Amino acid sequence: DRTMPLSRHTGQIPESTWTLGLREMTEPWKGAVGCFGVAVFFAMTIGIISWQALEQPPEQWVLRGRDAGMLWERGRGALLLRAVPATEPPPPRDRCWHDGGQFCYSWEEDAELRLSLEPPAAPGTECYGVRWTPLRPDVTLKDCFSMTNVSWYGGPSLRAQRWPLNGAESPAQPLVSGDLSTNPDGFGPVLERYFLGSTGVTVTVAPDVSLLLSLESQRQFCLETPAGRAEPLQYQLCVSADVAAAHRHTTPPMRNFPPCRSPIWRYHGPEGSAAKIRRGLRSLVRRLKRHRLREGVVALGERGTAVLAAADLVPRERRRRQAPALVEPLELSITLSPYASVTSPLFLRSLRGGEAAGYWLSRQPRPGGSSIPLLTTWKGQLCARLNVTSEAALGWYLARAQHLRQALGATYVAFEGVEGNSFLEQDVPAPAELESDGYTEVLAVALATLGNGTIVSAGTRSSYLPLFVQMSPLRSDWSHAGLKGLIPSVLHYSLLGYSFFIPDAVGGSVAGATPGDPELFVRWLQIVTFLPVMAFGTPPWLCCDTWVLNLTRQCIQRHRDFVVPLLLKYSEEWQSLGYPIFRPAWWLSPTDPVAFTIEDEFLIGDEVLVAPIIEKGQTWRDIYLPGEGHLWLDTNSARVFDGGTTLRNYSASLAEVPVFVKTS
């Protein structure tokens, strides 16, 4: 087979579309991959990946592993990914001139595509490296993955979280963590460059790639490089037998740490002075005792923490010893952030020390110039942000956090504002180590050294660290930005490895200081009962009647007696294998299309299914029981049902939450 001359295409290289649905070949490919004359077809599409189980003549394979392979289809001018019977693969037609495990194709003056067989993550998995390299600065690389007949999971958290991602919509923007309260149309604080398809395909983008992501609801999601930077687009594409197997093969083991004490009671009392805060904390503890809610953690926000810190509460000679807790017999959580107001004593002291340039993020100075702090906005104030690339700055910051924790007798320290790229937000070039989500990653590693009881507001490439992650605030309503988004967020966080999270306060904490809907409060309460931590912004005696207060006590006890032992059991599996603690229905039914789109149920491990009511005024719902061949015990009625079936119009009053335990 002789190589034909490459057809010259001088225009902008077209977008590629990778389709992972079941498709039929309309025209068989006849000829060798070496016949590059078909390059003209790339005016329409660069690549289509088709995931199907069709037997094809072996000479059609470009790259072929044991169970799958990539081939070129002349009729479409497309690359296809196929599952095939295991036969001896032929040698690749194009060896990239030196390597039989790669296939290369270049568009003169535009871009080069390099495909390579990668070492499999596990037996039964095939992995391919995909690397696009632009040959001109004005070339933009963009690969799109179809949502037709494929459900996708992973990627970024969103304001109105969806499960799967197919229902989400977002214009192309940097795949970088952000604060949804200040940028609701951006990406949220927990994300990974990992996408999982219901067909058993994973897409993992290299961490050093500058990446834009767009989500087109029910159509496709696209990976794109920034225009004008001539940077490569590189990712790995792996194929497994099914969606659950695909995820099992990609999750690393995690580190061990104990669950956070529950429940958390957020302090919303007066904060005008240290004396007022202390009185307010004592008042909250007295009320909790009066209502027989004597356990948990009182969480003090950033402002209250700053007021107490400035008051220098503890005499100098006692600072090295643990001070009595302000909220005994409960525990205290304080809140810090890596921001300092430009008018704060903290920032002004650092200026007087002559180390402002080293302690705070700065713009890159011009030759011969001096560094100027990169000022940004945090909670409505003009602020500087901690320079996490400076060992001196990090050491100072961590020592200050340790001191405050000890001086105030706090068990937990929550760090807000960990997410986001301050340089990107202001379109200022960032140091290499702080590009993309480098800031979040570096800061998380440093904060993990503070030990157990550390809570952060973001997670990216940090799921292995012993940190709790605070979920984004949700609206006090029944929408996907409120209650309906809670379970999709639980599944999203847990899938990405962040199984120890703290959900938003019962009833939501956005758009209203107190939840005005007792029914919403109860349905929310029923879900968080089965999560790692229960958190309250408004105490039940303020929002609702005595019945809800009694129900709250029952839910707290159920969490302690039933849920915590389950979490401890499955955290061992999470640590050793990396499997999520909170699992979607498809974990037990990985080939059932019905399970792929269920976003209002979740599993704890493999043995407990929680299927709450999330519609206002509703006292019934359909419940999908996953796992064909298994039996499920209804904890409300003691009846037993077969797995792999759907219970229609299951009745659940406002006092009930449907929970099933797998018995076989």
N, C-alpha and C positions, 0 to 999 in steps of 0.2 A: 504494500500500500504506500503510495507516494503522497507526500504532503502537497496539497494544492496551495497556490499563492493566497495569502490573507487578503480578504476583501477590505479595502480601505474605508474607514468611516471616520470622518473628520469632525462631525458635530458633537454636541454634548452627549456623554454616554447616558443611555436611558436608565430609568429606575429598574431595579430587579424585583421580582415578585416571587416569593417562595410560598407555594401553596401546599398545605399539608392535609388536604382532604382526599377522599377517594375519587380518583379520576380515571378515565379510560384513555388509552392512547388512540388518537384518531388516525395516525399514520405511523407505521413502524419505521424505525431508523434503519437505513440500508447504507452501510459504508462505515469506514473507520473514523474514529475521533480525529485522526490526523488530517482529515479532509476539511481544512479550516475555511474553505470557500463558503460555508454556511454562516459565516460571521455576519453577513448582511441581515440575517433574520433578527439580530439583536437590536435592530431599530425599533422593534416592538417590545421585546423583553429580554433581559439578560438571563434570568434564571427562574425556573419554576421547579420547586421540589414537590414531587407527588409521592405521597406515602400510600402504597398499595401492595397487595400480595398477588402478583401476577407472574407467571413463569415466563421468562424471556430468554432468547438465545444468548448464551454466555458471551458471544463476541461483541455484544452491545455495551459491555461495561467499561466505563472509564476508570473508576476506582471501585474496587470490590473487596469487601471484608468477608467474614464468615456468613453473616446473616442478612446483610443489606449492601447497598452500593449506590454510586452515582453514575448515571449514564447521560449521554447526549442524545437528544431526540431531534433529528434534522427537521421534521415537519414543523416544529414549533421554535426551533432554535433555542432549545431549553435544556437545562440540566434538571434531571429528575432523580429523586431519592426513592429507591425501591426496596421492598422486602422480597426476598426470593428464596427458593429452596436452596439448601446448603449444597453447593457443588464446587468443584475446584475452580477458582477464578482464573481467568486468563491474565496474562501480564498486561498492565496498563499500556494503552497505545502511545500516550505521550508521557515521557519520563522526565519532563522538565530538563531534558538533556543530561541529567546525571542521577536522578533519583526515581526509582520505580514506584515509590509510594506517593508520588505527587502528580498532579495534572495542572498544567499552566496554560493560560490563554491571555493574550494581550491585545488591546486595541491600540494601535500605534497612535501616539501622541495623546491618548486619553487615560487608559487605566490598564492594570494587569490584575487578573484573577488567578489565585493559586489555591488549589484544593489539595488537602493532604489527609491520608489516613492517620488517625491519632491512636495512641494506646487506649484500649477500652477501659472504662471505669470499673467494669465488672463483667463477668461472663454473661454472654447473651446481649451485650450492648455494643453497638458500633458507633464510633465517633469520627467526625470529620472536621478538620480545620478549614475555615474559610477566611481568606485574606484578600481584600481589595487594596490595591496600591494606586493612588492617582499619579499620573505622569505629568500633570499640569496643575498649577495652583488654582485654576478656576473650575476644576472638576469637583463636583459634589457626589459623594457616594451614598446610596440609599437602598437598603434592602427591606422589603415589606413581606410580612407573613400573614397569610390569609386567615380570617376567622370563619370562613365558610366550612361548616361541618367540623370545626375544631374549636374547642373551648381552651382558653389560655389563662394561666395563673402566674403569679409572681410579679416582678417588676416593681413599680412604685406604689406607695399608699396614696390615696386620693381623698378629697374632701367628702365625696359621696361614694364610699368604697363599694365596688361591685365584685361579685364572685359568680362566674369568672369575670375576667377583664373585658369580655366582649361588649358589655353594655356601656363602657366608659368612653368618654370623648375628651381629647386634649390636643391642642395644636403642637407642632414640633417645638420642643424646648429642651434645654439641657437636662439630662437624667441625673439630677442633683437633689439631695434632700432639702426640704424647705419647711417654713412655718405656714401652715394652712390658715391660721388666723389672720395673717397679714397678706397672704397671697393665696386666696381660696381656689384659684384656677391653676395653681402650680402643683408640683408633686409634694407629697407629704414627707414626714421625717423618717420613715422606715422604708428603705428600698434596697434592692439588689439588682445587679445586671444579669438576672436569671429569669428565664421565661420557660414555663412548662406547658406543653400541649397535651390535650386529652388523648391524642393518638400515640403517646409514648415518646414524644420528641422534646428535647430540651435545647434551648439556645442560651449560651453563656458568653457574654461579651467580655473581652479582655479588660482588666482594670485600668490600663494605661491609655485606653482609647477615648478621645474626646467625643462624646456621644450625645446626640439629640434623639428624643423619642416622641413619636406622635401616635395617638390612639384615635382611630376612626371607627366609631361605634358600629358593631356587627359587620364590619368590612375587613379591616386589617390593622396591624400595628407596624410601624416602620422604624428602623434604626438608620440613623443618618449622621454623617460627619459635618462639622461646621463649614460653611462656605469660605473659600479663600485661604484655607490653612494647609491644604495639600497633605492631610494626615490620613493614614490608612484606616480602614474599617476591618476589624478582626474579631471573629467569634468562633466558638466551637459548637457544632451541632451533633447531638447524640441521639440515637434511636434505640429504644428498648421495647420489650414485648407489650407493655401497657403503661398507663400514666403512673400508677403506684410504683411499679418496678423502676420506671425512669427516675422518679424522685428519690427512691431508696438508694440508687446508685450514685447520687450526686451530693448527699448530705454528709458532712464530716461529723465525727463525735464532738460533743460539747463538754464544757467544764462544769464541775459540780458547785452548786450553792443552794442554801436552804430557801424555801418560799418565804416571801415577806409576810409579816404578821398582819392579820386581817381582823376587823375591817379598818379602813382609813377614814378618819373624820376630818374634813377640811375646815380649817378655821377661817371664818368670814366676819369676825368681830372687829371692834375698833382697833386701829393701828396708829393712832396719832402720837403715841409716846410709849416708851417701854413699860411704864406703869399701867397704862390702859391695856396693853397687850397681855401683861401678866394677869390682870384682873379678868380680862376676856377669856383667857385660857382656863383659869380656875373656874369661871362660870360655866364654860362648856363642859368641863370634866364633872362638875356637880350635877348638871342636867343629865349627862350620860349615866351617872350613877343612879340618879333618881328614876330613870326609865329602865333600869336594870340592863344597861349596856356598858359593862365595866371593862371591856377588853378592846384591844386594837391600838391604833396609832393616831395621834393628833398631828395633822400636817399644817405647818406654818408656811405661808407664801414667801416670795422673795422680799417683798416690801417689809413685812413683819420681821423677817430674819435680819434685814439690814438695820431696822430700828433697834432691835435688841443688841446687835453687834456694836452699833455706834454708842450704845449706852454703857458699854464696858461693865456688864452686870457683875462679873465675878471679881473679887479682890485679887490683886496681883499674886499674892502668896498662894492662892488656891488654884491657879490656872493649870497647874500640872496634874491636878487630881480631878477625878470624875465628879462633876457637880451634881447635886440632886436634880432629878428631872422636874421640869416645870409642870408636868401634866400627870404626875403619879396618881393612880397606879397604871395609867396608860403610858405608851412610849411616844417620843417626840420625833417628828421629821422636820428638818429645816430645808430651805430652798436657796440655792445660789445660782449664778449664771456667769459666763465668761465675759460679761459686759460691765463696764464702769462708766457712769455718767461723767461728762467732762467737768461737771461742777462738784462732783463728789469728793469727799476727803481722800478716798482711796486713790483716785486718779491724780489728784493734786499732790499727794505725798510722793507718788512715783515720779512726778515731774521734778519735785524738789530733790529727789535722789539722783537726778541726772540720768535715769535709765528708761525714760519714756519710750525711746525708740526700740529698746530691747524687749520691753514688757508688753507692748501693744502692737497689733498688726499695723504695718506701715506701708505707704506707697513706696515703690522702688525709687530711690533717689537718683537724680541726674548726676552725671559725673561732677564731682567736686561739691555736690549739694549734701544736705542733711536729710535724714528720714523724717517724714511727717506722718503722724498717726492716721490710719485710715478710719475716718469717722463714719458711723452708721447710726441707724435709729433702732432703739430697743425700748418697747413699751412707751413710745411717745417721747423719749428723751434722746438727745444727741449723745452718743456713747463711743468709746473706744472698745476694741475687742482683744482679749488675751492673745498674745503671740505664742502659739503652741509649738513653734519651731525653736523657741529659746528654752534651753534647759533651766536657766536661771528663773525665767518667768514661770515655767511650769512648777518648779520646785517651790517658789514663793506662793503660788496659787494653792497648791496641794497642802502646804504647811498651814496656810490660812484656813482652809476648809477643815483640816484636822483640829486646829485650835478651836474654831467655832463649834464644831461637833462636841468637843470635850467640854468647853466652857458652858455651853447651853444644855449639856446632858442629853444630846440628841442620839437616837439609835440609828436614824436614817438621814442621809443627805441627798436631796434631789437636785439635779443640775438641769436647769432649763437653758434654751438657746444653744444647744449643742449642734443643732442642724444648720445647714446653709453655708454658702460660699460668699463671703463678704466682697471678695474681689470680683466675682462674676456678677453680683448684683449691681456693682458700680461700673462694670465694664473696664476694670483695671487689670492689667496682667498680674497673675498670681505666681508666687514662687512654685517651682516644680512640685515640691512635696505637698502643696496645698491646692493643687488643681483638682477639679471635680469635687469629690467628697473627702479629700485629704484631711481637711480640718476636723470633720466629725470623727474620722477614723483615728487620727493621732490623739485627739482629746479623750476619746473613749478608752484607749489603751492606758493613758495616764490616770484617768479616774478609776479604772479597775484596780489600781494599786492601793486605793483607800480601803479595800476589803468589802466584806458583805455589808449590805445595807446601803449600797450606792445605787441611785436611780438616775437614769439619763432620759432625755427627751427625744433621742434619735438613735437610729441604728443603721449602719451600712458597713458591710465587711467586718462586723464586730459581734456577730451572734455567738462566737465561741467564748466571749468574755463573761465573767460572772457579774453581770449587770442586770438590774431590772429596767425595763423600758416603759416610760409613761406614754400611754396612748394619747392621740390628739383629742382635743375637746370635741364633743358632738352637740348638735342642736337639740333643744328640748322639744322635739316633735317626733312624728312617726315616719319621717322621710328617710331616704338613704343617707342624708347628712345627719340624721338623728338615729333613732332606734333601729331602723332597717339596715343601717350600715354597721351595726355593732358586730353581728356574727361574721359578715364578710371580712371585717377588720381582724377579728380573732383568727380566722382561717388564714388570712394573708400573713399576719405577723408570725403565726406558728409555722407555716410552710417555709418561710424564709429563715427559720431557726430561732426566732425570738419568742419562745414559749413562755417565758416569765415576764409578763407585761402587767401593767396596772391600768385597768380600763378607766374611762372617764367616769365621773360621779353619776350615781343612779339618777336617772331623769334628765341627764344632759346638763352641760354647764354653759352653753352658748344661747344667746337670745333670751335672757331672763335670769334673774338671780335665784328665783325659786321655781321649781316645776309647778305649773298651775293645773296639771292634769293628774289626779290620783291614779287613774287607770294606767297612764303612761309610766308612772313611778313603779307601780306593781309589776307590770310586764318587764320593765327594765331590771328590776330587782330579781325577778325570776331567772334572768339570763346570767347576771353577774354572780349569782350564787354558785355557779358551776365554773367560774373562772379563777385564776390564781389568787386574786385579791378582790375584795369588795370595797368600793370607795363611795363615800357619801359627801355631797356638797351641802345639801339641805337636809338636816336631820328629819326623820320621819314624823316626829311630833309637831313639826312646823308646817309640813306640806299636807298632811293627811290626818285621818281620824285614828281612833284607838285600834281599830281592826288592822290597819296597815302597820301600826307600830308593833302589834303582836306578831304579824306576819314577818316583819323585819327580824325580830328576835328568832323566830323559827328558821328563817333562811340563814342567819348567821350560824346557828347551831348545826344546820344541815351542812353548811360549808365546812365547818370544823370537823364534824364527825364522819361525813361521807366523802366530801370532795378532796380535802387535803390528803387523806391516805391514798386516794387514787393518783393525785399529782405526784406524791412521793414515789409511788410504784412506777409510774411511767416516766418520771424524770430519770430513773436509772436507765431505761431504754433509750431515752433522749441523749443521755451522756455517752452511752456505749456505742450506739448506732446512728445517732443523729436524727431519729424519726421524730416528727412533730408530736407533741402531747395532744394538741387539739387537731382533730383530723376531719377532712371532708368525707361525705358519704362515699365518694368513689374510692376511698382507701380500702374498703371492703368489697366494693363492686367496681373494679377498675375497667371493666369492659362494657358496663351498662350505660348507654347514653343518657338515661334518665338521671343518673347520679351526677353527671358532669355539671349540671346547672343548678343544683340545689344549694341555695344560699341562706336558708332559714333553719338549718339543722347542723349539729356538729357532734363529733364523737370525742370522748375522752379515752385515749388509747384505743383499744379494739373492743372494749366491753360495755361502755355506757353511751347511749344516744340521747341527746337533749334536743327536743323539738318544740320550742316555745311558741306562743302566740305573739305575732308582731303587727297585727292589724287592729286598728282602733274599733272597739265595740264588738269584736268577734269572739266567740266562745267555741269555735270548732276549726279544724284545719285538716288537710291531707298530710299524712306522714309516710315518708319513704323509709322502709326498713332495709338497710343494705345487707349484703352478704348472703347470697343464695346458698341454702343448705344449713344456715345457722338458725337458731331459735332465739326470740327476744321476749323477755318477761316485762310486761307493763307494770311499773311500780305503783300505779294508781289503782288498777283493777285486779292485779295478779293473774291476768290472762296471758297466754303465750301465743306468739304469732311467728309465722315463717319469715325468714329473711328473703330479700329479693322481691318483696311485695310492697304495695302501697295501701295504707289504711285510709279509706275515704271518710270524710266528715267525722273525724275523731273529735269527741266532745271534751273541752277543757274549760271549766269555769274560771272566773277571775282568780280564784284561790288556788288553781292547779297549774302545774307545768308538766307536760308529757315527758316522762323519762323512762327509758327502756334499758334493761340490763341483759346482755347476751349470755345465754345459759349453755350454749353449745356451738 
